[in-house]
Amino acid sequence: MGKVDGKVALVTGGGQGIGRAIALRLSQDGFAVAVADLNQDTANSVAEEIKAAGGRAIALKVNVSDRDQVFAAVNETVEKLGGFDVIVNNAGIAPAKILEEVTAADIEKVFNINVNSVIWGTQAATSKLKELGHGGKIINACSQAGHVGNANLSVYSASKFAVRSLTQTAAQELAKYGITVNAYCPGIVQTPMWSGIDKDITSAKGKKQGDATEEFGSKITLGRLSTPEDVSAFVSYLAGPDSDYMTGQSPLIDGGMMFL
């Protein structure tokens, strides 16, 4: 996309992995970026990386499962960066466990972070964009697992199906305010999250670490795992003006794992 001028984006889970790549890419595109993460140190590191490259950024410690903290983060973004145009509800977790062993605590934790945070982020962004009197963009982290459920990732898959549904319903409700709502659906991305998934799946199957990556990776048409930058390039499109006529969509950016 082309450079934006004077716009502001908030990225949750921005301290590492895909979130870090998104924060850096949006800064390169011209956004001032609020890097929100539960880990203050990683948020600070990414914000400093952006500033060292000549961009504008702040770091925010946020528990995205807490509605009040998400609203406060949006307010602080406006106060410190002078505006608000885009939220990327990127934060998420992906514990791997066979369905028979899933507990109530597992479900509560995954849905609080992966689903509730999207609702709180959507609410906070909508409230602020309406207050500011202009439209904007809400961008949600979905997944290939939000299109087809993956074995050993039942609760994660369910949470991402929920995100895809929320993206569709929010798009319909918010269009009248000039707000578009879309999601991005990565496949296997080389991040600390994926390393944890691989470890959990292979351990449950009694295999060696790396076997899950090899198994899933063999299904990728382009013949390689994704990098965080592959995903952030697509989020750049969703955040910019070239996607203004797109809403309610959750496209795959998975290298050809799936064809719909």
ROTI-818069 format. One line per field, with one value per residue (C-alpha): residue number from 1; x, y, z. Coordinates in pm, whole numbers. Example, Ala and Ser with C-alpha at 12.3 -4.5 7.8 and 13.67 -1.06 7.14 Angstrom:
pos = (1; 2) $
X = (1230; 1367) $
Y = (-450; -106) $
Z = (780; 714) $
//
This chain:
pos = (1; 2; 3; 4; 5; 6; 7; 8; 9; 10; 11; 12; 13; 14; 15; 16; 17; 18; 19; 20; 21; 22; 23; 24; 25; 26; 27; 28; 29; 30; 31; 32; 33; 34; 35; 36; 37; 38; 39; 40; 41; 42; 43; 44; 45; 46; 47; 48; 49; 50; 51; 52; 53; 54; 55; 56; 57; 58; 59; 60; 61; 62; 63; 64; 65; 66; 67; 68; 69; 70; 71; 72; 73; 74; 75; 76; 77; 78; 79; 80; 81; 82; 83; 84; 85; 86; 87; 88; 89; 90; 91; 92; 93; 94; 95; 96; 97; 98; 99; 100; 101; 102; 103; 104; 105; 106; 107; 108; 109; 110; 111; 112; 113; 114; 115; 116; 117; 118; 119; 120; 121; 122; 123; 124; 125; 126; 127; 128; 129; 130; 131; 132; 133; 134; 135; 136; 137; 138; 139; 140; 141; 142; 143; 144; 145; 146; 147; 148; 149; 150; 151; 152; 153; 154; 155; 156; 157; 158; 159; 160; 161; 162; 163; 164; 165; 166; 167; 168; 169; 170; 171; 172; 173; 174; 175; 176; 177; 178; 179; 180; 181; 182; 183; 184; 185; 186; 187; 188; 189; 190; 191; 192; 193; 194; 195; 196; 197; 198; 199; 200; 201; 202; 203; 204; 205; 206; 207; 208; 209; 210; 211; 212; 213; 214; 215; 216; 217; 218; 219; 220; 221; 222; 223; 224; 225; 226; 227; 228; 229; 230; 231; 232; 233; 234; 235; 236; 237; 238; 239; 240; 241; 242; 243; 244; 245; 246; 247; 248; 249; 250; 251; 252; 253; 254; 255; 256; 257; 258; 259; 260) $
X = (0; 102; 210; -56; -23; -104; -298; -273; -298; -316; -177; -249; -1; 248; 550; 655; 586; 318; 218; 569; 589; 254; 358; 682; 511; 238; 504; 685; 353; 334; 116; 197; 168; 58; 223; 5; 116; 81; 462; 571; 934; 861; 615; 884; 1138; 916; 819; 1186; 1266; 1002; 1131; 1490; 1379; 1221; 862; 626; 525; 420; 421; 118; 87; -256; -438; -667; -911; -996; -1251; -1158; -790; -867; -1082; -810; -550; -755; -800; -428; -347; -552; -408; -44; -48; -313; -567; -705; -786; -709; -712; -547; -688; -387; -327; -397; -286; -294; -253; -264; -453; -667; -1039; -1086; -849; -986; -1090; -1324; -1018; -868; -1184; -1216; -854; -853; -1188; -1106; -793; -886; -1255; -1348; -1052; -1183; -1521; -1364; -1132; -1421; -1630; -1349; -1252; -1612; -1677; -1365; -1414; -1773; -1652; -1386; -1644; -1473; -1462; -1182; -1072; -1100; -870; -891; -653; -825; -648; -650; -797; -1092; -1187; -1117; -1076; -742; -701; -534; -631; -1003; -1050; -818; -1000; -1336; -1213; -1101; -1431; -1586; -1355; -1457; -1824; -1764; -1586; -1888; -2146; -1945; -1894; -2271; -2340; -2062; -2075; -2313; -2036; -1779; -1599; -1479; -1407; -1187; -963; -646; -601; -239; -133; 196; 403; 754; 686; 727; 353; 398; 701; 481; 207; 459; 597; 252; 127; 439; 453; 91; 164; 488; 690; 995; 970; 956; 742; 423; 592; 704; 357; 168; 439; 411; 62; 182; 167; 439; 676; 782; 654; 524; 725; 559; 635; 420; 126; 208; 217; -146; -244; -83; -333; -624; -514; -468; -701; -675; -906; -1176; -1435; -1370; -1551; -1660; -1390; -1137; -894; -635; -269; -134; 84; -180; -258; -626; -831; -1183) $
Y = (0; 361; 575; 700; 1038; 1121; 806; 603; 227; 16; -338; -585; -863; -633; -735; -1043; -1265; -1159; -862; -721; -760; -583; -294; -248; -269; -21; 220; 183; 262; 590; 503; 613; 287; 196; -137; -313; -630; -808; -809; -450; -524; -664; -381; -130; -305; -287; 74; 167; -20; 187; 514; 426; 390; 736; 640; 737; 477; 417; 97; -6; -288; -439; -753; -785; -1011; -716; -487; -182; -217; -237; 78; 252; 155; 310; 628; 646; 594; 900; 1109; 1028; 985; 1239; 1023; 678; 507; 135; -141; -476; -730; -956; -1098; -1467; -1800; -2152; -2430; -2776; -3054; -3348; -3282; -3550; -3365; -3011; -2850; -2564; -2358; -2423; -2301; -1994; -1889; -1933; -1765; -1476; -1396; -1500; -1407; -1170; -948; -912; -805; -556; -422; -385; -205; 26; 109; 173; 399; 606; 625; 744; 1001; 1126; 1151; 949; 592; 347; -12; -304; -595; -927; -1220; -1531; -1843; -2127; -2307; -2068; -2224; -2592; -2725; -2884; -3197; -3133; -2766; -2797; -2499; -2277; -2373; -2303; -1962; -1873; -1983; -1741; -1461; -1519; -1497; -1183; -1026; -1087; -960; -654; -561; -555; -353; -98; -20; 270; 440; 405; 129; -179; -506; -777; -1057; -1231; -1607; -1725; -2086; -2196; -1893; -1917; -1761; -1855; -1942; -2201; -2347; -2400; -2564; -2799; -2894; -2963; -3167; -3378; -3441; -3558; -3797; -3923; -3785; -3560; -3183; -3062; -3350; -3141; -2865; -3116; -3272; -2943; -2788; -3066; -2936; -2588; -2541; -2275; -2516; -2309; -2193; -1840; -1559; -1293; -1047; -1248; -1183; -821; -739; -847; -660; -353; -387; -426; -118; 101; 272; 2; -221; 44; -156; -478; -574; -884; -1099; -1343; -1433; -1706; -1604; -1956; -2025; -2254; -2492; -2462; -2367; -2236) $
Z = (0; -30; 260; 498; 659; 1019; 1101; 1420; 1478; 1793; 1772; 2052; 2114; 1945; 2148; 1950; 1652; 1408; 1624; 1620; 1242; 1205; 1429; 1237; 897; 987; 1109; 777; 607; 798; 1096; 1448; 1641; 1992; 2075; 2332; 2504; 2836; 2848; 2905; 2819; 2473; 2402; 2500; 2278; 1968; 2035; 2069; 1747; 1567; 1711; 1624; 1262; 1268; 1349; 1628; 1884; 2242; 2447; 2652; 2904; 2842; 2946; 2644; 2828; 3055; 2888; 3095; 3007; 2634; 2650; 2851; 2590; 2311; 2515; 2592; 2225; 2135; 2418; 2338; 1959; 1871; 1694; 1627; 1297; 1311; 1570; 1506; 1751; 1714; 2063; 2103; 2247; 2102; 2358; 2203; 2377; 2271; 2310; 2577; 2809; 2765; 3094; 3177; 3267; 2920; 2749; 2968; 2916; 2537; 2482; 2718; 2518; 2164; 2151; 2432; 2346; 1990; 2127; 2369; 2098; 1857; 2117; 2224; 1866; 1763; 2061; 1991; 1613; 1662; 1915; 1674; 1400; 1130; 1007; 1055; 1035; 1272; 1186; 1369; 1400; 1271; 1140; 892; 1194; 1174; 839; 913; 1266; 1345; 1555; 1892; 1864; 1931; 2162; 1958; 1639; 1801; 1914; 1562; 1410; 1661; 1546; 1185; 1284; 1490; 1194; 973; 1222; 1323; 958; 907; 1221; 1178; 806; 870; 1070; 794; 985; 800; 979; 832; 955; 844; 856; 870; 840; 996; 1088; 1229; 1568; 1937; 1938; 1665; 1842; 2147; 1938; 1777; 2119; 2264; 1966; 1929; 2303; 2306; 2018; 2165; 1876; 1861; 1843; 1486; 1359; 1369; 1173; 912; 891; 855; 639; 384; 302; 199; -177; -184; -12; 289; 625; 654; 806; 1024; 744; 501; 733; 812; 440; 413; 729; 572; 288; 531; 725; 418; 172; -96; 113; 166; -30; 162; 481; 668; 508; 658; 378; 410; 398; 435; 132; -14; 274; 189; -115; -58) $
//
